[in-house]
Amino acid sequence: MKDRLFNLLSLLVFMAFVVMTSFYAWQDSRRIKHFVQHYELPSIGMALAASLDRTAGEYLRISDELQRDDFIRNWILEGEEDIDLLRQFLGDISLRFRLADASMVSDRSETYYSDDQRIVKLDPNNVARDGWYYLYRDTLRATNIDTWYYAEEDKLHIWVNAPLFDDTGEFLGLTGVGVDTEDFSNLLLAYSRLEGFDVFLARVDGQLVYARDRQLLAEQRNFNDLWNIDLNSLAKNQDSSGFSLINKDDTGAMLWVRYMEAWNTWLVVEKTAESVQSRINDSLKSSALLSGSLGIFLFLVIFSSITFARRQVDKNTLQLEHQAGTDSLTGLFNRLNFSRFVELELTRLRQMQGVSAILLIDIDNFKKINDTYGHPIGDEVLRLVALTLKQNTREVDIAARFGGEEFMILLSGASLKIATQRAEQLRLAVSELALPCLPKEVRVTISIGISLLDIAKDNPIDTAYREADKALYAAKSAGRNRVVCL
C-alpha cells in the first residue's frame, strides 16, 4: 500500500513538475517575444536613430562651413570671375573635413563648380545628368541630406545640399558636400552585426540604399518587396514616439521602423525570425531536459531557476522602462529626455533660421500643500497639474517634469508673443482646475517664466534655461500666479 501511495505521489509530483515546467516554458516564450518587441528592439532602434541624428548634425555643420562669411554668395554676385579663388576655398573645406567632394552651383550661370576643378554647364534637358539640380531648385529649397547606393561601386554616397540666397531672398544656387561614407557605413554595419539584428535604410520611395546583404541592393529591392508594407500608410499610423513596431506573423520577424526626417530616409531595424525562435527553442530544450528528473530537489532547482529568469527579465524590463525617459509620477517626459528634444529642436532651428520658446512653470506655494495635506495629496496635485499642462499644449510641443513642482514646456516655432498667449492659457487652465483631493476653497495656481531658444545667442540652450529661471523668479517675486518674460 505504501509503495503504491509512494509511486502515485511520485507520479503526481512528476506530472505536476512536467505541467509546471511546460507552463513556464510557454510563458517564457511569450515573455521573450514581448521583451524583444517592446524593449530590446526599440532600445536598439532608438540608439541607432540617435547616432544617425548626431551624424546628420555633423554633416549639416560641415555644410554650413561652405556658406560661412558669405564667400560663395558674394563670389556669385560679383560675377563668378576668380575661379582659382573659388577652387582654393572649396579645396580648403574639402581637405579640412576629409570630404569626398565640395561643390557649388550658380543658378545665374547654371554652372557646376567642384573642388576637383570640374566646371560643367548644366542642361535642363539632360535629365540623367542634371535633373537632380532642377528638381532641387523647383521643389525643395531647403538643406537636405541625399543618400544613394551605387551598385557598380558597391558604395553608399551621401550629399548635403544647401540653398544660397541674396539679401532679397532671390535664389542664387546651392552648395553641396559629398561626405566620406566609410564611418557612416561602419556605424550601420556595427548594429547589423548585433546577434539576431539587421539594419536597412530606404529612400522615401521605398528603394533600399543600405542593407548588409549587398545582393538586395544590387537587385534594387524595395521596402514593400521585403515586408509587404505600405510606407504611406505607415507614416500616417506612427505613434507620438515617431516609430512603428511591426510583428510579421507570416515570417516571425519583428521590425522597428522610423522615418528619419533629417535624412529624408526610412530606418528599419529587424529582429530576425531565426534569432527569436532560437531563443524560444533554447528555453524549450532546457525545460524538456529538466522535466526528465523525478526528484523533488531537481524540481525545486528548476522552479528556482525559472523564478530567477523571470526576475532577471523583470529587472531588465524595469531598467528599460526607467531609461525610456518618462516621469513615473506624472507620465510626462523627464528632464533628461526633455534636454534631448531641446537639442533636436536646436538642430531644426539652425536649418530653419527661427526661434522657439521655453516655459518654466512652478506650482505656487506647493510646499504649503504638502505640509498641510500630506505628500500623497501633493502627488495627486502634481499629476492633475501635469495632465492639465499636457491637455493644453499642441502635439508638437514637449511637456516635461523638470523636478519637484517645476515643469518645462518647449513650444516649437513659437515667438515671444505667441508663447506669452499660450502661457496665459495654461495659467488660466490650472487656476480653474477642479481638485477633488483638496477642499473646494483651495485653488492651485502657477507662475510661468518665458524665454526664447534663439540660435543667434551664445550657448542658446543654457541661455534659454537661465533666462526662463530669471523670468520665473520675477513672476514669483511679483506675487505669483502670473506670466513673465524678460
C-alpha positions in Angstrom: 0.0 0.0 0.0 2.8 2.4 0.9 4.7 1.6 -2.2 1.6 2.2 -4.3 1.0 5.5 -2.5 4.7 6.5 -2.9 4.5 5.6 -6.6 1.3 7.5 -7.0 2.7 10.6 -5.2 5.9 10.3 -7.3 3.9 10.2 -10.5 1.8 13.2 -9.3 4.9 15.1 -8.4 6.5 14.2 -11.8 3.3 15.2 -13.7 2.9 18.4 -11.8 6.6 19.2 -12.5 6.2 18.5 -16.2 3.0 20.6 -16.4 4.5 23.4 -14.4 7.7 23.3 -16.4 5.8 23.3 -19.7 3.7 26.2 -18.5 6.7 28.3 -17.6 8.3 27.4 -20.9 5.2 28.6 -22.7 5.1 31.7 -20.5 8.8 32.3 -21.1 8.3 32.1 -24.9 5.6 34.8 -24.7 7.8 36.9 -22.4 10.7 36.6 -24.7 8.6 37.8 -27.7 7.2 40.6 -25.6 10.6 41.7 -24.3 12.2 41.6 -27.8 9.3 43.5 -29.4 8.7 46.2 -26.7 12.1 46.6 -25.1 15.1 45.1 -26.8 14.2 46.0 -30.4 13.1 49.6 -29.5 16.2 50.2 -27.4 18.5 49.2 -30.3 16.4 51.2 -32.8 16.4 54.4 -30.7 20.1 54.1 -30.0 20.8 53.8 -33.7 18.4 56.6 -34.6 20.1 58.9 -32.0 23.5 58.1 -33.6 22.1 58.9 -37.0 20.7 62.2 -35.7 24.1 63.1 -34.3 25.8 62.2 -37.6 23.2 64.3 -39.5 24.1 67.3 -37.2 27.8 66.9 -38.1 27.1 66.7 -41.8 24.9 69.8 -41.6 27.6 71.6 -39.7 30.1 70.8 -42.4 27.6 72.0 -45.0 27.3 75.3 -43.1 31.1 75.8 -43.5 30.7 76.2 -47.2 28.4 79.2 -46.6 30.4 80.9 -43.9 31.4 84.5 -44.3 29.1 84.6 -47.4 32.2 83.9 -49.6 30.4 81.9 -52.2 27.3 84.1 -52.3 29.5 87.2 -52.8 31.5 85.3 -55.4 28.4 84.7 -57.5 27.1 88.3 -57.0 30.5 89.7 -58.2 30.2 87.9 -61.5 31.9 84.5 -60.9 35.3 85.7 -62.2 38.1 84.5 -60.0 37.6 80.7 -60.4 41.0 79.9 -58.8 39.9 81.7 -55.6 36.7 79.6 -55.5 38.6 76.3 -56.1 41.0 77.2 -53.2 38.1 77.9 -50.9 36.3 74.6 -51.9 39.6 72.7 -51.6 40.3 74.0 -48.1 36.9 72.9 -46.9 37.2 69.5 -48.5 40.7 68.9 -47.1 39.8 70.1 -43.6 36.8 67.8 -43.3 38.1 65.0 -45.4 35.2 65.3 -47.9 34.7 63.2 -51.0 33.6 66.3 -52.8 32.9 70.0 -52.3 31.0 71.9 -54.9 28.5 74.7 -55.7 26.1 75.5 -58.5 25.4 79.1 -59.7 21.8 79.5 -60.8 22.7 82.7 -62.6 25.1 81.0 -65.0 23.7 77.4 -64.4 27.2 76.2 -63.9 28.5 73.5 -61.6 31.9 74.1 -59.9 33.8 71.4 -58.0 37.0 71.3 -55.9 38.4 68.7 -58.3 38.5 71.5 -61.0 35.4 70.3 -62.9 33.3 73.1 -64.4 30.1 71.9 -66.0 27.5 73.9 -67.8 24.1 72.4 -66.7 21.5 71.5 -69.2 17.8 71.2 -68.1 17.2 68.8 -71.0 19.9 66.4 -69.7 17.7 64.9 -67.0 20.0 61.9 -66.4 23.0 64.1 -65.5 21.5 67.4 -64.3 17.9 66.6 -63.4 18.7 66.5 -59.7 19.6 70.2 -59.6 16.5 71.4 -61.3 14.3 69.2 -59.1 16.0 70.6 -56.1 15.6 74.2 -57.3 12.0 73.8 -58.2 10.8 71.8 -55.2 13.0 71.7 -52.1 14.7 75.0 -51.5 15.9 73.7 -48.1 19.0 71.9 -46.8 18.7 68.2 -47.4 20.8 65.1 -47.0 20.6 62.9 -50.1 21.6 59.2 -49.8 22.1 56.9 -52.8 23.6 53.4 -53.3 25.7 52.8 -56.5 25.8 49.1 -57.4 28.7 49.5 -59.8 30.9 50.8 -57.0 29.1 48.9 -54.2 29.2 52.1 -52.2 26.9 54.4 -50.4 27.1 58.1 -51.5 25.8 61.0 -49.3 25.5 64.6 -50.4 24.4 67.5 -48.2 22.9 70.3 -50.4 22.1 73.8 -49.0 20.4 76.7 -50.9 22.0 80.1 -51.5 20.0 83.3 -51.4 20.9 87.0 -51.8 19.7 89.7 -49.4 16.3 90.0 -51.2 15.7 86.3 -51.0 16.4 85.6 -54.6 17.7 82.0 -55.2 21.4 82.1 -56.3 22.2 78.4 -56.4 23.3 75.8 -53.9 26.4 74.4 -52.2 27.0 70.7 -51.8 29.3 68.5 -49.8 30.0 64.8 -50.7 30.7 63.1 -47.4 33.2 60.2 -46.9 30.7 57.4 -46.0 33.1 54.9 -44.6 32.5 55.9 -40.9 28.7 56.1 -41.6 28.7 52.6 -43.2 30.7 51.2 -40.3 28.2 52.6 -37.9 25.3 50.8 -39.6 27.4 47.6 -40.0 28.2 47.6 -36.3 24.5 47.5 -35.5 23.8 45.0 -38.3 26.3 42.6 -36.7 24.5 42.5 -33.3 23.3 39.0 -32.8 19.9 38.5 -34.5 19.6 42.0 -35.8 19.7 43.5 -39.2 19.6 47.2 -40.4 18.2 48.7 -43.5 17.8 52.2 -45.0 15.2 53.0 -47.6 14.5 56.2 -49.5 11.1 57.8 -49.3 10.1 55.9 -52.5 10.9 52.7 -50.7 14.1 51.8 -52.6 16.8 50.3 -50.3 20.0 52.3 -50.1 21.6 50.3 -47.3 21.5 46.6 -46.4 24.1 44.2 -45.1 23.1 41.8 -47.9 24.5 43.6 -50.9 22.5 41.4 -53.2 19.4 43.2 -52.1 20.9 46.5 -53.2 22.2 45.1 -56.5 18.7 44.0 -57.3 17.3 47.4 -56.3 14.9 45.8 -53.9 12.1 47.9 -52.5 10.9 48.2 -48.9 7.5 46.8 -49.9 9.1 43.8 -51.7 10.8 42.7 -48.4 8.0 43.2 -45.9 4.8 44.0 -47.9 4.3 47.3 -46.0 2.9 50.5 -47.5 5.2 53.3 -46.4 2.4 56.0 -46.9 0.1 54.1 -44.6 3.0 53.5 -42.1 3.8 57.2 -42.0 0.1 58.1 -41.1 -0.1 55.4 -38.4 3.1 56.1 -36.5 2.5 57.0 -32.9 3.7 60.1 -31.0 7.1 58.5 -30.3 7.8 58.6 -34.0 8.3 54.9 -34.7 6.3 51.8 -35.5 6.6 48.2 -34.2 5.6 45.5 -36.6 5.3 41.8 -35.8 5.3 39.9 -39.1 3.3 36.8 -38.2 3.9 35.3 -41.7 7.6 35.2 -41.2 8.0 35.7 -37.4 10.3 38.7 -37.9 9.9 41.8 -35.8 10.5 45.3 -37.2 11.2 48.7 -35.7 10.6 51.4 -38.3 11.2 55.2 -38.1 11.2 58.0 -40.7 14.5 60.0 -40.2 13.4 63.5 -41.2 16.9 64.9 -41.4 17.9 62.1 -43.8 14.6 62.0 -45.7 15.0 58.2 -45.3 13.3 55.3 -43.5 15.3 53.4 -40.9 14.4 49.8 -40.3 15.8 47.6 -37.5 14.8 43.9 -37.9 14.9 41.2 -35.3 15.2 38.1 -37.4 12.7 35.3 -37.0 15.5 32.8 -36.7 17.0 34.6 -33.6 13.7 34.9 -31.9 12.8 31.2 -32.5 16.3 30.2 -31.4 15.9 31.9 -28.1 12.5 30.2 -27.6 13.9 26.8 -28.7 16.7 27.1 -26.2 14.1 27.8 -23.5 12.0 24.8 -24.5 15.0 22.5 -24.7 16.1 23.5 -21.2 12.6 22.9 -19.9 12.3 19.5 -21.6 15.7 18.4 -20.2 14.8 19.5 -16.7 11.4 17.8 -16.8 13.1 14.4 -17.1 14.0 14.3 -13.5 11.7 12.7 -10.9 13.3 14.2 -7.8 11.8 16.9 -5.7 15.2 18.5 -5.3 15.6 18.9 -9.0 12.0 20.2 -9.2 12.8 22.9 -6.7 16.1 23.8 -8.5 14.2 24.2 -11.8 11.5 26.2 -10.2 14.1 28.5 -8.6 15.9 28.8 -12.0 12.7 29.8 -13.8 11.8 32.2 -11.0 15.3 33.7 -11.2 15.0 34.0 -15.0 11.7 35.8 -14.6 13.2 38.2 -12.1 16.0 38.9 -14.5 13.6 39.7 -17.3 11.5 41.8 -14.9 14.7 43.6 -13.8 15.7 44.3 -17.4 12.2 45.4 -18.2 12.3 47.9 -15.3 15.7 49.2 -16.3 14.5 49.8 -19.9 11.3 51.5 -18.6 13.4 53.7 -16.4 15.6 54.6 -19.4 12.5 55.3 -21.6 12.5 58.9 -20.5 9.2 59.4 -18.7 8.5 60.6 -15.2 6.8 57.8 -13.3 4.5 60.1 -11.3 3.1 62.4 -13.9 3.7 60.5 -17.1 5.4 63.5 -18.7 8.9 63.3 -20.2 11.7 63.6 -17.6 14.4 66.2 -17.6 16.9 64.0 -19.5 14.5 63.3 -22.3 13.5 66.9 -22.5 17.1 68.0 -22.9 17.3 65.6 -25.9 14.3 67.2 -27.5 15.7 70.6 -27.0 18.9 69.6 -28.7 16.9 68.3 -31.7 14.9 71.5 -31.8 18.1 73.5 -31.8 19.3 71.5 -34.9 16.0 72.2 -36.6 16.2 75.9 -35.8 19.7 76.1 -37.3 18.2 74.8 -40.5 15.1 77.0 -40.5 16.7 80.1 -39.0 13.9 80.5 -36.5 13.2 80.6 -32.8 11.2 78.5 -30.3 10.1 79.3 -26.8 10.6 77.6 -23.4 8.2 77.9 -20.5 9.5 77.2 -16.9 6.5 76.6 -14.7 6.3 76.3 -10.9 3.3 75.4 -8.7 2.8 78.3 -6.3 3.1 77.5 -2.6 3.4 73.8 -3.3 5.3 73.2 -0.1 2.3 74.5 1.9 0.1 71.9 0.2 2.5 69.1 1.2 2.8 70.4 4.7 -0.9 70.9 5.2 -2.5 67.9 3.4 0.4 65.4 3.1 2.6 64.2 0.3 0.0 61.8 -1.2 -2.3 64.8 -1.8 0.7 66.7 -3.1 1.5 63.9 -5.6 -2.2 63.9 -6.8 -1.9 67.7 -7.3 1.3 67.2 -9.4 -0.5 64.6 -11.5 -3.5 66.8 -12.2 -1.5 69.8 -13.0 0.7 67.8 -15.3 -2.4 66.4 -17.1 -3.8 69.9 -17.5 -0.5 71.2 -19.0 -0.4 68.2 -21.4 -4.0 68.7 -22.5 -3.5 72.4 -23.2 -0.4 72.0 -25.4 -0.1 71.0 -29.0 1.1 67.6 -30.1 4.3 69.1 -31.5 5.1 70.8 -28.1 7.1 68.9 -25.4 6.0 69.0 -21.8 8.3 67.6 -19.1 8.6 67.5 -15.3 11.8 69.3 -14.5 12.0 68.3 -10.9 9.9 68.7 -7.7 7.0 71.0 -8.6 8.7 72.5 -11.6 7.7 71.8 -15.2 9.2 72.8 -18.6 7.4 73.1 -21.9 9.1 73.5 -25.3 6.9 75.5 -27.7 8.2 74.6 -31.1 8.4 77.6 -33.5 6.7 80.0 -31.1 7.5 83.7 -31.0 7.6 85.6 -27.7 4.1 86.9 -28.4 2.6 83.5 -29.1 4.5 82.0 -26.2 3.0 84.6 -23.8 -0.5 83.9 -25.1 -0.1 80.1 -24.6 1.5 80.6 -21.2 -1.5 82.7 -20.1 -3.9 80.0 -21.4 -2.0 77.4 -19.3 -2.1 79.7 -16.2 -5.8 80.2 -16.5 -6.5 76.4 -17.1 -4.6 75.5 -13.9 -6.2 78.3 -11.9 -9.7 76.9 -12.9 -8.7 73.3 -12.3 -11.1 71.4 -10.0 -9.1 69.4 -7.4 -11.2 66.7 -5.7 -8.3 65.9 -3.4 -8.4 69.4 -1.8 -11.1 71.5 -0.1 -13.3 73.5 -2.6 -11.9 76.8 -1.4 -8.3 75.8 -2.1 -7.1 76.7 -5.6 -3.8 75.8 -7.2 -2.0 78.4 -9.3 1.2 78.5 -11.3 3.9 81.1 -12.1 5.5 80.9 -15.6 8.8 82.3 -16.8 9.3 82.6 -20.6 12.5 82.7 -22.7 13.4 82.1 -26.3 15.5 79.3 -27.7 17.4 81.6 -30.1 20.3 80.3 -32.3 21.6 83.9 -32.5 22.6 83.8 -28.9 25.8 82.2 -27.4 25.1 78.8 -25.8 21.4 79.1 -26.7 20.2 76.2 -24.5 22.0 77.4 -21.3 20.9 81.0 -22.1 17.3 80.0 -22.5 17.2 78.0 -19.3 18.9 80.8 -17.4 16.6 83.5 -18.7 13.5 81.4 -18.1 14.6 80.9 -14.5 15.1 84.6 -14.0 11.7 85.3 -15.5 10.1 82.7 -13.2 11.8 84.3 -10.2 10.4 87.7 -11.3 6.9 86.2 -11.6 7.0 84.8 -8.1 8.5 87.9 -6.6 5.7 90.0 -8.2 3.1 88.0 -6.3 2.8 84.6 -8.1 0.0 83.4 -10.5 1.4 85.3 -13.4 3.4 85.1 -16.6 6.7 87.0 -17.0 9.1 87.3 -19.9 12.2 89.4 -19.6 
